[in-house]
Amino acid sequence: MLTNKGKYGLKAMVYLARLDAGRPAQSSEIATSEHISKKFLDAILLDLRNAGFVRSKKGPGGGYALARDASDIAVGAIVRALDGPLAPIACASRTAYQPCDDCDDLTGCAVRLTMLDVRDAMAKVLDQLSLAEMAARSVVGEMTVPPEVGA
């Protein structure tokens, strides 16, 4: 499941992706626009900077900007940088595998096999979606209601 850190990090990255190329934004501007605690956002932006997704500049005209073009950033990479592996359980992870203490049959465990499918489906969606594509999915300020909510 996506944590608040991952969710807010994605919101901040989408915000930056919608800016004119190279234009920086102050963390307070992003926090206000996206309804995120500035203190929490500052920690998230630091993680994103350390992961190489954003760059920062201090002083007048400074702020945060994408470190590379939004079309070159996979959403899955952002999620992994903030939340870790995509797998819902450790025994289904490709990068942080840990066996379960209560499992005697790794190859035949129905829970693990199902969670491997879930992990693969999530990775397929998130790794094939660029930040630019995600940012283009909605218009700023326009609220869309999924069909199942309106039913």
N, C-alpha and C positions, 0 to 999 in steps of 0.2 A: 504494500500500500504506500502511496506517495505521502510523505510527511509534510507538515506545514513548511518546513525548510525547503523541501523540494518544490512545493507548490509556489511559494513566494519567490524562490529563485527563478523559476520559469516565468512568473509574471514580470519580474524585473528584467529578465533577458528579452522578453517580448517587447517591453517598454523601450529598451535600448535599440532593439531591431527596427522599431518603427520611427526612430529619429533619423534625420538626415545623416548620411554617412560621415562618420568622424565627429559628429556633434556630441559633446559630453553632457551628462546630466548629473546634477547633484543628487546624493542619496536622499536628501530631504524631499526633493522634487518627486523622485520615484516613490518614496514611502507615502507621501500625501496622495499621489495619483492612484496608487494601487492598494491603499488602505492597509499598509504594513507598518508595524512598529519600526521606527528609524533605527533603534538600537539593534533589533533582530536583523534588519536589512543590512546594516553595516557589517555584521558578522558573516552574513550570506555573501555579500559582495566581496569580502576578503577571501572567502573560500573560492569564489568564482575567479577572482584575480589569480590566486595561487594555482588554480587549475588551468590557467591560460585562456579563459573565455572572455575576460574583460581586462581593460587596462585602466589605470587611474592616473590622474594628474592633479597635483596640489596647486593651490593659488588661484588667482583670477583666471577665469576661463577654464578652470579645471573641472573635475568630476570624473564620472565613469563613462566609458564607451566600449563597444565591442572590440575585442582584440583582433578579430578577423571578420570577414563577410558573413552575414547571417546564413547565407546559403551553404556555407562550409562548416556549419556547426550542427551536428546531429542532436536532436532532443534527448536521445538516450544517453549520450555522453554527459549532458548537463545533469540529468537525473542521477546517473552513477556518481558523478563528482560530489553531489550534495547528499544523496541518500544511500550510496553504496550499491551493492548488487541488486539486480532486478528481481531475483528469485524470491518468492514469498516465504520459502523455508530454506535453511542453510544446505540441506542435502540435495537441493535442486539447483544450487548455484554453480556456475561455470568458473567463476573467479575466486569465490570464497567458500568452496565446498567444505562442509563439516558433516560427518555422519551423525545420525540420530542415536542417542543412547539406548532407545527402546526398540530399535529396528534390527532384526536378525537376518532379513533378506533384502539387501539393497537393490538387487535387480528385479525383484518381484513385488516390491512395496507399491500398492495401488495409490497411496497418497503421494509418494515421491514421483511416480510416473505421471500422475495428473499434474502435479506442480511443475514438472519439467515442461509439460505442454503449455501451461500458463506462462511460465518464464519465457519460452520460445515465442509465444504469441505477442507478449509485451515487447520483447526485444525486436521483433519484426516491425511492429508499428513504430516504436520510438526511434529505432536506428535508421529507418527509412524516411523519417520525417525531419526536414531541416527546420532550424529556427525561423528562417524566412517564410517557409510554408506555414508554420504554426502561427506566425504573426499575421499572415494574410488571411487566416481563417475567419476573423471577425473584424468589424469596423470599430474603431475606438469609440467608446461611449454608447454603442448599440448593444442592448441586451437581447439575446436570443434565448428562447425557451425551447428545450428539447420536446419533441412531439409527445413522449411518454409522460412528461410533466403536465402538459396542457390537457391530457386526456382525462 
